[in-house]
Amino acid sequence: MPKIRTTRTKKPPEGFEEIESVSILDDYAKKMRDAENESHEGKRKSESLWPIMRISHTRSRYIYELYYKREAISKELYEWLLKEGYADANLIAKWKKTGYEKLCCVRCIQTRDMNYQGSTCICRVPKAQVKEGTVVQCVHCGKYRYFRSEAISANSRSKGCRGCSSDS
């Protein structure tokens, strides 16, 4: 969640007004507030966090693409957005590394919270190592991954759940 701006806080760098005028960041803030205030009755503890994880992912991806793909914002503005909490800096750092370009959440690669020492989330298991026809749902972010029974070509072998392996 972005920090609240007051008269004491540092003013945003040049270019923030252009991003803010598009109102995409405001839309993400409203969606985040709605997701946080949503009733969690009848849901597992992890299920109530899934909408928050999704919104955080899309907002971080938006800022990542503004800076690295479209080069629409300055480095100073990008660093300010990360510092103020508009995007997840750890997730963006992983997106810059090869093999993690489409990672859905940082929790999927953390090994300390897993049942088996040194393992990662089921959504990060390569397709070749999972039985065909299996449907897997990530416990951390709620993304689904379906392993089809059709042949897997060398180019289509990717790691990740639907969120990790899609362009969203």
C-alpha positions as CSV (number, residue, x, y, z in Angstrom):
1,M,0.0,0.0,0.0
2,P,1.4,3.4,-0.9
3,K,2.3,5.7,1.9
4,I,-0.1,8.6,2.7
5,R,1.2,11.9,1.3
6,T,1.2,14.8,3.8
7,T,2.8,18.3,3.9
8,R,5.8,16.8,5.6
9,T,6.5,14.1,3.1
10,K,8.8,14.6,0.1
11,K,7.0,15.7,-3.0
12,P,6.9,13.2,-5.9
13,P,9.4,13.7,-8.7
14,E,8.5,15.1,-12.1
15,G,6.3,12.8,-14.2
16,F,4.2,11.5,-11.3
17,E,1.3,13.9,-12.2
18,E,1.2,12.3,-15.7
19,I,0.9,8.8,-14.2
20,E,-1.6,9.9,-11.6
21,S,-3.7,11.7,-14.2
22,V,-4.3,8.4,-16.0
23,S,-5.9,7.3,-12.7
24,I,-4.6,3.7,-13.0
25,L,-2.8,3.9,-9.7
26,D,-6.0,5.3,-8.1
27,D,-8.0,2.4,-9.5
28,Y,-5.4,-0.1,-8.1
29,A,-5.7,1.7,-4.7
30,K,-9.5,1.4,-4.7
31,K,-9.4,-2.2,-5.7
32,M,-6.9,-2.9,-3.0
33,R,-9.1,-1.2,-0.4
34,D,-12.1,-3.2,-1.5
35,A,-10.1,-6.5,-1.4
36,E,-8.8,-5.7,2.1
37,N,-12.3,-4.9,3.4
38,E,-14.0,-7.9,1.6
39,S,-15.6,-10.4,3.9
40,H,-13.4,-13.5,4.5
41,E,-16.1,-15.7,6.0
42,G,-16.1,-19.2,4.6
43,K,-12.7,-18.8,3.1
44,R,-9.4,-20.4,4.2
45,K,-6.8,-18.0,5.6
46,S,-4.8,-18.1,2.4
47,E,-7.8,-17.6,0.2
48,S,-8.6,-14.2,1.7
49,L,-5.2,-13.0,0.6
50,W,-5.5,-14.0,-3.1
51,P,-7.2,-10.9,-4.4
52,I,-4.7,-8.7,-2.6
53,M,-1.8,-10.7,-4.1
54,R,-3.4,-10.4,-7.6
55,I,-3.8,-6.6,-7.3
56,S,-0.3,-6.2,-5.9
57,H,1.1,-8.2,-8.8
58,T,-0.8,-6.2,-11.5
59,R,0.2,-2.9,-10.0
60,S,3.9,-4.0,-9.7
61,R,3.8,-5.3,-13.3
62,Y,2.3,-2.0,-14.5
63,I,5.2,0.0,-12.9
64,Y,7.8,-2.5,-14.1
65,E,6.5,-2.2,-17.7
66,L,6.4,1.6,-17.5
67,Y,10.1,1.7,-16.6
68,Y,11.7,-1.3,-18.2
69,K,9.5,-2.0,-21.3
70,R,8.1,1.3,-22.4
71,E,10.7,3.6,-20.7
72,A,7.9,6.1,-20.0
73,I,9.2,7.1,-16.5
74,S,12.5,8.3,-15.2
75,K,14.7,6.4,-12.9
76,E,14.1,8.9,-10.1
77,L,10.3,8.5,-10.4
78,Y,10.7,4.7,-10.6
79,E,12.8,4.5,-7.4
80,W,10.4,6.9,-5.6
81,L,7.4,4.7,-6.6
82,L,9.2,1.6,-5.1
83,K,10.2,3.5,-2.0
84,E,6.6,4.8,-1.4
85,G,5.2,1.2,-1.8
86,Y,3.4,1.6,-5.1
87,A,5.1,-1.6,-6.3
88,D,6.8,-4.7,-4.8
89,A,10.5,-4.1,-5.2
90,N,11.4,-7.8,-4.4
91,L,9.1,-9.1,-7.1
92,I,10.4,-6.7,-9.7
93,A,14.0,-7.6,-8.8
94,K,13.1,-11.3,-9.5
95,W,11.4,-10.3,-12.8
96,K,14.7,-8.9,-14.0
97,K,16.4,-12.3,-13.6
98,T,16.2,-15.0,-16.3
99,G,13.7,-17.7,-15.5
100,Y,11.6,-15.5,-13.3
101,E,10.2,-13.1,-15.9
102,K,6.6,-14.2,-15.3
103,L,6.7,-15.0,-11.6
104,C,3.3,-14.5,-10.0
105,C,4.5,-13.8,-6.4
106,V,7.6,-13.9,-4.3
107,R,6.2,-16.5,-1.9
108,C,6.2,-19.1,-4.7
109,I,10.0,-19.2,-4.6
110,Q,10.6,-19.0,-0.9
111,T,11.8,-22.3,0.4
112,R,11.5,-21.8,4.1
113,D,7.6,-22.0,4.3
114,M,7.3,-25.2,2.4
115,N,6.6,-28.7,3.7
116,Y,9.8,-30.1,2.4
117,Q,13.2,-28.4,3.0
118,G,14.6,-26.8,-0.1
119,S,11.5,-27.1,-2.3
120,T,9.4,-24.3,-3.9
121,C,5.7,-23.9,-4.7
122,I,3.9,-26.5,-6.9
123,C,3.2,-23.8,-9.5
124,R,7.0,-23.5,-10.1
125,V,7.5,-27.2,-10.9
126,P,8.4,-27.8,-14.6
127,K,5.7,-29.4,-16.8
128,A,7.8,-32.4,-17.6
129,Q,7.9,-33.4,-13.9
130,V,4.1,-33.4,-13.3
131,K,1.6,-36.1,-14.3
132,E,-0.4,-35.2,-17.4
133,G,-4.0,-34.0,-16.8
134,T,-3.2,-32.6,-13.4
135,V,-4.8,-29.4,-12.2
136,V,-2.8,-27.5,-9.6
137,Q,-3.7,-24.4,-7.6
138,C,-1.1,-22.3,-6.0
139,V,-1.6,-22.0,-2.2
140,H,0.0,-18.6,-2.0
141,C,-1.6,-16.7,-4.8
142,G,-4.5,-18.8,-6.0
143,K,-3.4,-19.2,-9.6
144,Y,-4.4,-22.3,-11.5
145,R,-2.1,-24.4,-13.6
146,Y,-3.4,-27.2,-15.8
147,F,-1.1,-29.8,-17.2
148,R,-2.4,-30.9,-20.6
149,S,-2.0,-34.3,-22.0
150,E,-0.8,-33.0,-25.4
151,A,2.8,-33.2,-26.3
152,I,5.0,-30.5,-24.9
153,S,7.5,-28.9,-27.3
154,A,10.9,-27.7,-26.2
155,N,9.8,-24.1,-26.8
156,S,6.7,-24.3,-24.6
157,R,8.4,-25.7,-21.5
158,S,8.0,-23.0,-19.0
159,K,7.8,-22.9,-15.2
160,G,5.0,-21.4,-13.3
161,C,1.3,-21.3,-12.8
162,R,-1.1,-19.6,-15.2
163,G,-0.1,-16.3,-13.7
164,C,3.6,-17.2,-14.0
165,S,3.4,-18.5,-17.5
166,S,1.0,-16.0,-19.0
167,D,1.6,-12.4,-20.0
168,S,-0.7,-11.0,-17.4
